[in-house]
Amino acid sequence: MKSGLDKLPLEIPAVVLSLSCSKEFRYRLRDFGLVPGTRVIARYRSPGGGVVALEFRGTVVALRTRDIKGVKVQWQ
């Protein structure tokens, strides 16, 4: 299934397909190592749903869901 990273169910591995967000944020994600082809897993969500903790490349990073809507992923 293809969707935005903000919709990725918890504990389901996915692969990043594309980054369609602001130029500055896209550079920040690339600095983190979140580029097309990266395997990512949503580990936790805040109670309000405004923040999601993502695990990729051996680390966990918390990002706002409004910022990662433009990151397209695919999962089974």
Contact map, one row per residue, 1 for C-alpha under 8 A:
1110000000000000000000000000000000000000000000000000000000000000000000000111
1111000000000000000000000000000000000000000000000000000000000000000000011110
1111101100000000000000000000000000000000000000000000000000000000000000011100
0111111100000000000000000000000000000000000000000000000000000000000111111000
0011111100000000000000000000000000000000000000000000000000000000000111111000
0001111100000000000000000000000000000000000000000001000000000000110110100000
0011111110000000000000000000000000000000000000000000000000000000000000000000
0011111111010100000000000000000000000000010000000000000000000000000000001000
0000001111110000000000000000000000000000010000000000000000000000000000000000
0000000111110000000000000000000000000000111100000000000000000000000000000000
0000000011111000000000000000000000000000111000000000000000000000000000000000
0000000111111100000000000000000000000000110000000000000000000000000000000010
0000000000111110000000000000000000000011110000000000000000000000000000000010
0000000100011111000000000000000000000011100000000000000000000000000000001111
0000000000001111100000000000000000011111000000000000000000000000000000001110
0000000000000111111000000000000001111111000000000000000000000000000000111100
0000000000000011111000000000000000011000000000000000000000000000000000111100
0000000000000001111100000000000000110000000000000000000000000000000000111000
0000000000000001111110000100000000110000000000000000000000000000000001110000
0000000000000000011111000100000000000000000000000000000000000000000001110000
0000000000000000001111101100000000000000000000000000000000000000001111100000
0000000000000000000111111100000000000000000000000000000000000000000000000000
0000000000000000000011111110000000000000000000000000000000000000000000000000
0000000000000000000001111111000000000000000000000000000000000000000000000000
0000000000000000000011111111100000000000000000000000000000000000001000000000
0000000000000000001111111111110000000000000000000000000000000000000000000000
0000000000000000000000111111111000000000000000000000000000000000000000000000
0000000000000000000000011111111100000000000000000000000000000000000000000000
0000000000000000000000001111111111100000000000000000000000000000000000000000
0000000000000000000000000111111111100000000000000000000000000000000000000000
0000000000000000000000000011111111000000000000000000000000000000000000000000
0000000000000000000000000001111111000000000000000000000000000000000000000000
0000000000000000000000000000111111100100000000000000000010000000000000000000
0000000000000001000000000000111111110100000000000000000100000000000000000000
0000000000000001011000000000110011111100000000000000000000000000000000000000
0000000000000011111000000000000001111100000000000000000000000000000000000000
0000000000000011100000000000000000111110000000000000000000000000000000000000
0000000000000011000000000000000011111111000000000000000110000000000000000000
0000000000001111000000000000000000001111100000000000000110000000000000000000
0000000000001111000000000000000000000111110000000000011110000000000000000000
0000000001111100000000000000000000000011111000000000011100000000000000000000
0000000111111000000000000000000000000001111110000001111000000000000000000000
0000000001100000000000000000000000000000111110000001111000000000000000000000
0000000001000000000000000000000000000000011111000001110000000000000000000000
0000000000000000000000000000000000000000011111111111100000000000000000000000
0000000000000000000000000000000000000000000111111111000000000000000000000000
0000000000000000000000000000000000000000000011111100000000000000000000000000
0000000000000000000000000000000000000000000011111110000000000000000000000000
0000000000000000000000000000000000000000000011111111000000000000100000000000
0000000000000000000000000000000000000000000011111111000000000001110000000000
0000000000000000000000000000000000000000000011011111100000000111100000000000
0000010000000000000000000000000000000000011111001111110000000111100000000000
0000000000000000000000000000000000000000011110000011111000011110000000000000
0000000000000000000000000000000000000001111100000001111100011110000000000000
0000000000000000000000000000000000000001111000000000111111111000000000000000
0000000000000000000000000000000001000111100000000000011111110000000000000000
0000000000000000000000000000000010000111000000000000001111100000000000000000
0000000000000000000000000000000000000000000000000000001111110000000000000000
0000000000000000000000000000000000000000000000000000001111111000000000000000
0000000000000000000000000000000000000000000000000000111101111100000000000000
0000000000000000000000000000000000000000000000000000111000111110000000000000
0000000000000000000000000000000000000000000000000011110000011111000000000000
0000000000000000000000000000000000000000000000000011110000001111101100000000
0000000000000000000000000000000000000000000000000111000000000111111100000000
0000010000000000000000000000000000000000000000001111000000000011111110000000
0000010000000000000000000000000000000000000000000100000000000001111110000000
0000000000000000000010001000000000000000000000000000000000000011111111000000
0001110000000000000010000000000000000000000000000000000000000011111111100000
0001110000000000000010000000000000000000000000000000000000000000111111110000
0001100000000000001110000000000000000000000000000000000000000000001111110000
0001110000000001111110000000000000000000000000000000000000000000000111111000
0111100000000001111100000000000000000000000000000000000000000000000011111100
0111100100000111110000000000000000000000000000000000000000000000000000111110
1110000000000111100000000000000000000000000000000000000000000000000000011111
1100000000011110000000000000000000000000000000000000000000000000000000001111
1000000000000100000000000000000000000000000000000000000000000000000000000111
